[in-house]
């Protein structure tokens, strides 16, 4: 299995720190945030890694190089301007191959073990689902969540598919930024053009083609200096 780390965001909420440093290289507990992802992927035996970048992308390549120091092979998908999540993935598809691949947002931290992605990928190949999403309990900064999860593991979108008045709506959880995708999910997304991921997911959810799992472990969206400090304290102590 191959993995992609999304690292093209500008990191506006982290300014002025990100004015001169790309967000994935912000140090957390002594090493760049993106290095935590690389090391976890390497430990899981996922050694072919694609990283997209836009803002200060040269700094990312200069710092991480080809990845051999972690026992991985890093390939870069350079974007002149950030292409959003789906656009970035569609542009990188030639580097990701024809089998299911793991995608991780570069600006999160999670204790989920990417070793699980290997088995998830096999299930996607054997079935008719196009994606698997890792959901987490809603954090304080995102209280309304993104998607629901049925008892049989199907991801639901209760905003679109309202249940009957006799049945309470499925509670929503937050999408963690970690997913395993079939390349076919992006077959109609043009490369090198901005495209958001949410519309693709909702279209596939409407056809019952996305499954998921609720993760109750540690997860932080490192989107603000305050949450960066929270993660720093958690990892140090």
MARLOLUM-901591 format. One record per residue (C-alpha): residue in three letters; residue number from 0; x negated, y negated, z. Coordinates in steps of 0.2 Angstrom, whole numbers, always signed. Layout:
BEGIN
+-----+-----+-------+-------+-------+
|  aa |   i |     u |     v |     w |
+-----+-----+-------+-------+-------+
| ala | NUM |     X |     Y |     Z |
...
+-----+-----+-------+-------+-------+
//
This chain:
BEGIN
+-----+-----+-------+-------+-------+
|  aa |   i |     u |     v |     w |
+-----+-----+-------+-------+-------+
| unk |   0 |    +0 |    +0 |    +0 |
| unk |   1 |    -5 |   -18 |    -4 |
| unk |   2 |    -1 |   -33 |    +7 |
| unk |   3 |    +1 |   -51 |    +4 |
| unk |   4 |    -2 |   -65 |   +16 |
| unk |   5 |    +7 |   -81 |   +12 |
| unk |   6 |    -5 |   -96 |   +15 |
| unk |   7 |    +1 |  -109 |    +3 |
| unk |   8 |   +11 |  -121 |   +15 |
| unk |   9 |    +5 |  -138 |   +19 |
| unk |  10 |    +9 |  -137 |   +37 |
| unk |  11 |   +17 |  -155 |   +39 |
| unk |  12 |   +22 |  -152 |   +57 |
| unk |  13 |    +4 |  -148 |   +62 |
| unk |  14 |    -3 |  -164 |   +55 |
| unk |  15 |   -15 |  -172 |   +58 |
| unk |  16 |   -24 |  -156 |   +61 |
| unk |  17 |   -19 |  -149 |   +44 |
| unk |  18 |   -24 |  -165 |   +35 |
| unk |  19 |   -42 |  -158 |   +34 |
| unk |  20 |   -39 |  -139 |   +38 |
| unk |  21 |   -27 |  -127 |   +30 |
| unk |  22 |   -15 |  -121 |   +42 |
| unk |  23 |   -20 |  -102 |   +41 |
| unk |  24 |   -38 |  -107 |   +47 |
| unk |  25 |   -32 |  -116 |   +62 |
| unk |  26 |   -41 |  -107 |   +76 |
| unk |  27 |   -31 |   -97 |   +89 |
| unk |  28 |   -41 |   -89 |  +104 |
| unk |  29 |   -57 |   -90 |   +95 |
| unk |  30 |   -53 |   -85 |   +77 |
| unk |  31 |   -43 |   -92 |   +62 |
| unk |  32 |   -24 |   -88 |   +63 |
| unk |  33 |   -25 |   -78 |   +47 |
| unk |  34 |   -39 |   -67 |   +53 |
| unk |  35 |   -27 |   -59 |   +66 |
| unk |  36 |   -17 |   -53 |   +51 |
| unk |  37 |   -32 |   -47 |   +42 |
| unk |  38 |   -38 |   -37 |   +56 |
| unk |  39 |   -21 |   -29 |   +60 |
| unk |  40 |   -20 |   -24 |   +41 |
| unk |  41 |   -37 |   -17 |   +41 |
| unk |  42 |   -33 |    -7 |   +57 |
| unk |  43 |   -18 |    +0 |   +48 |
| unk |  44 |   -28 |    +6 |   +33 |
| unk |  45 |   -20 |    -8 |   +22 |
| unk |  46 |   -36 |   -14 |   +14 |
| unk |  47 |   -30 |   -22 |    -3 |
| unk |  48 |   -24 |   -40 |    +2 |
| unk |  49 |   -18 |   -54 |    -8 |
| unk |  50 |   -18 |   -72 |    -1 |
| unk |  51 |   -10 |   -86 |   -10 |
| unk |  52 |   -15 |  -104 |    -7 |
| unk |  53 |   -12 |  -121 |   -12 |
| unk |  54 |   -17 |  -135 |    +0 |
| unk |  55 |   -36 |  -135 |    +3 |
| unk |  56 |   -36 |  -117 |    -4 |
| unk |  57 |   -54 |  -118 |    -8 |
| unk |  58 |   -58 |  -119 |   +11 |
| unk |  59 |   -48 |  -103 |   +13 |
| unk |  60 |   -58 |   -94 |    +0 |
| unk |  61 |   -75 |  -101 |    +7 |
| unk |  62 |   -70 |   -95 |   +24 |
| unk |  63 |   -63 |   -78 |   +21 |
| unk |  64 |   -73 |   -74 |    +5 |
| unk |  65 |   -69 |   -56 |    -2 |
| unk |  66 |   -65 |   -49 |   +15 |
| unk |  67 |   -79 |   -36 |   +16 |
| unk |  68 |   -83 |   -42 |   +34 |
| unk |  69 |   -67 |   -34 |   +39 |
| unk |  70 |   -68 |   -19 |   +28 |
| unk |  71 |   -54 |   -26 |   +16 |
| unk |  72 |   -54 |   -32 |    -2 |
| unk |  73 |   -46 |   -50 |    -3 |
| unk |  74 |   -39 |   -56 |   -19 |
| unk |  75 |   -33 |   -74 |   -21 |
| unk |  76 |   -18 |   -81 |   -30 |
| unk |  77 |   -21 |  -100 |   -32 |
| unk |  78 |    -6 |  -111 |   -34 |
| unk |  79 |    -8 |  -129 |   -41 |
| unk |  80 |    +7 |  -134 |   -30 |
| unk |  81 |   +15 |  -123 |   -17 |
| unk |  82 |   +28 |  -112 |   -26 |
| unk |  83 |   +39 |  -107 |   -11 |
| unk |  84 |   +39 |   -89 |    -5 |
| unk |  85 |   +48 |   -81 |   -20 |
| unk |  86 |   +38 |   -91 |   -33 |
| unk |  87 |   +22 |   -87 |   -24 |
| unk |  88 |   +26 |   -68 |   -23 |
| unk |  89 |   +32 |   -68 |   -41 |
| unk |  90 |   +16 |   -76 |   -47 |
| unk |  91 |    +5 |   -64 |   -37 |
| unk |  92 |   +14 |   -48 |   -44 |
| unk |  93 |    +0 |   -43 |   -56 |
| unk |  94 |   -11 |   -42 |   -40 |
| unk |  95 |    +2 |   -32 |   -30 |
| unk |  96 |    +5 |   -17 |   -41 |
| unk |  97 |   +20 |    -7 |   -45 |
| unk |  98 |   +24 |    +0 |   -28 |
| unk |  99 |   +32 |    -8 |   -12 |
| unk | 100 |   +21 |   -20 |    -4 |
| unk | 101 |   +20 |   -29 |   +13 |
| unk | 102 |   +22 |   -48 |   +14 |
| unk | 103 |   +17 |   -58 |   +30 |
| unk | 104 |   +19 |   -76 |   +33 |
| unk | 105 |    +2 |   -83 |   +37 |
| unk | 106 |    +9 |   -95 |   +50 |
| unk | 107 |   +16 |   -82 |   +62 |
| unk | 108 |    +9 |   -71 |   +75 |
| unk | 109 |   +18 |   -54 |   +79 |
| unk | 110 |   +13 |   -38 |   +89 |
| unk | 111 |   +22 |   -27 |   +76 |
| unk | 112 |   +11 |   -14 |   +69 |
| unk | 113 |    +9 |   -15 |   +50 |
| unk | 114 |    +5 |    +4 |   +50 |
| unk | 115 |   +24 |    +6 |   +50 |
| unk | 116 |   +25 |    -2 |   +33 |
| unk | 117 |   +17 |   +13 |   +25 |
| unk | 118 |   +32 |   +24 |   +29 |
| unk | 119 |   +44 |   +10 |   +26 |
| unk | 120 |   +37 |    +9 |    +8 |
| unk | 121 |   +40 |   +28 |    +5 |
| unk | 122 |   +58 |   +26 |   +11 |
| unk | 123 |   +61 |   +12 |    -2 |
| unk | 124 |   +54 |   +22 |   -16 |
| unk | 125 |   +65 |   +37 |   -12 |
| unk | 126 |   +81 |   +26 |   -10 |
| unk | 127 |   +90 |   +12 |   -18 |
| unk | 128 |   +85 |    -2 |    -7 |
| unk | 129 |   +74 |   -16 |   -13 |
| unk | 130 |   +68 |   -23 |    +3 |
| unk | 131 |   +65 |   -20 |   +22 |
| unk | 132 |   +65 |   -35 |   +34 |
| unk | 133 |   +59 |   -37 |   +51 |
| unk | 134 |   +71 |   -47 |   +62 |
| unk | 135 |   +67 |   -54 |   +79 |
| unk | 136 |   +78 |   -61 |   +93 |
| unk | 137 |   +82 |   -80 |   +90 |
| unk | 138 |   +69 |   -92 |   +97 |
| unk | 139 |   +75 |  -108 |  +105 |
| unk | 140 |   +70 |  -118 |   +90 |
| unk | 141 |   +81 |  -107 |   +78 |
| unk | 142 |   +96 |  -102 |   +89 |
| unk | 143 |  +108 |   -98 |   +75 |
| unk | 144 |   +97 |   -85 |   +67 |
| unk | 145 |   +97 |   -79 |   +48 |
| unk | 146 |  +104 |   -62 |   +46 |
| unk | 147 |  +114 |   -48 |   +54 |
| unk | 148 |  +110 |   -30 |   +56 |
| unk | 149 |  +123 |   -16 |   +55 |
| unk | 150 |  +122 |    +0 |   +65 |
| unk | 151 |  +116 |    +9 |   +50 |
| unk | 152 |  +101 |    -3 |   +47 |
| unk | 153 |  +108 |   -13 |   +33 |
| unk | 154 |  +104 |   -32 |   +34 |
| unk | 155 |  +120 |   -42 |   +33 |
| unk | 156 |  +124 |   -60 |   +29 |
| unk | 157 |  +139 |   -65 |   +40 |
| unk | 158 |  +140 |   -82 |   +33 |
| unk | 159 |  +145 |   -75 |   +16 |
| unk | 160 |  +154 |   -59 |   +21 |
| unk | 161 |  +165 |   -63 |   +35 |
| unk | 162 |  +172 |   -49 |   +45 |
| unk | 163 |  +191 |   -47 |   +48 |
| unk | 164 |  +199 |   -56 |   +62 |
| unk | 165 |  +200 |   -40 |   +72 |
| unk | 166 |  +181 |   -37 |   +72 |
| unk | 167 |  +169 |   -49 |   +79 |
| unk | 168 |  +155 |   -55 |   +67 |
| unk | 169 |  +138 |   -46 |   +67 |
| unk | 170 |  +126 |   -57 |   +78 |
| unk | 171 |  +113 |   -65 |   +68 |
| unk | 172 |   +94 |   -63 |   +71 |
| unk | 173 |   +79 |   -72 |   +65 |
| unk | 174 |   +69 |   -66 |   +50 |
| unk | 175 |   +52 |   -64 |   +56 |
| unk | 176 |   +43 |   -68 |   +40 |
| unk | 177 |   +37 |   -50 |   +38 |
| unk | 178 |   +45 |   -39 |   +25 |
| unk | 179 |   +42 |   -24 |   +13 |
| unk | 180 |   +48 |   -27 |    -5 |
| unk | 181 |   +50 |   -18 |   -21 |
| unk | 182 |   +43 |   -27 |   -35 |
| unk | 183 |   +60 |   -26 |   -44 |
| unk | 184 |   +67 |   -39 |   -31 |
| unk | 185 |   +57 |   -52 |   -41 |
| unk | 186 |   +59 |   -46 |   -58 |
| unk | 187 |   +70 |   -61 |   -63 |
| unk | 188 |   +59 |   -74 |   -54 |
| unk | 189 |   +48 |   -84 |   -66 |
| unk | 190 |   +29 |   -84 |   -61 |
| unk | 191 |   +21 |  -101 |   -58 |
| unk | 192 |   +38 |  -110 |   -54 |
| unk | 193 |   +44 |  -114 |   -37 |
| unk | 194 |   +58 |  -102 |   -30 |
| unk | 195 |   +64 |   -99 |   -13 |
| unk | 196 |   +66 |   -82 |    -6 |
| unk | 197 |   +83 |   -84 |    +3 |
| unk | 198 |   +94 |   -84 |   -12 |
| unk | 199 |   +86 |   -67 |   -18 |
| unk | 200 |   +88 |   -59 |    -1 |
| unk | 201 |  +106 |   -65 |    +0 |
| unk | 202 |  +110 |   -58 |   -18 |
| unk | 203 |  +102 |   -41 |   -13 |
| unk | 204 |  +111 |   -41 |    +4 |
| unk | 205 |  +128 |   -43 |    -5 |
| unk | 206 |  +124 |   -27 |   -15 |
| unk | 207 |  +119 |   -18 |    +2 |
| unk | 208 |  +101 |   -16 |    -5 |
| unk | 209 |   +91 |   -23 |   +10 |
| unk | 210 |   +88 |   -14 |   +26 |
| unk | 211 |   +79 |   -20 |   +42 |
| unk | 212 |   +74 |   -17 |   +60 |
| unk | 213 |   +75 |   -28 |   +75 |
| unk | 214 |   +59 |   -31 |   +84 |
| unk | 215 |   +59 |   -35 |  +103 |
| unk | 216 |   +40 |   -37 |  +105 |
| unk | 217 |   +30 |   -53 |  +104 |
| unk | 218 |   +33 |   -65 |   +89 |
| unk | 219 |   +29 |   -84 |   +87 |
| unk | 220 |   +32 |   -95 |   +73 |
| unk | 221 |   +16 |  -106 |   +74 |
| unk | 222 |   +25 |  -121 |   +67 |
| unk | 223 |   +21 |  -135 |   +79 |
| unk | 224 |    +6 |  -139 |   +91 |
| unk | 225 |   +17 |  -134 |  +105 |
| unk | 226 |   +20 |  -117 |   +99 |
| unk | 227 |    +1 |  -116 |   +94 |
| unk | 228 |    -3 |  -119 |  +112 |
| unk | 229 |    +9 |  -106 |  +118 |
| unk | 230 |    +1 |   -93 |  +107 |
| unk | 231 |   -16 |   -99 |  +113 |
| unk | 232 |   -12 |   -96 |  +131 |
| unk | 233 |    -4 |   -80 |  +127 |
| unk | 234 |   -19 |   -72 |  +118 |
| unk | 235 |   -31 |   -79 |  +131 |
| unk | 236 |   -23 |   -73 |  +146 |
+-----+-----+-------+-------+-------+
//
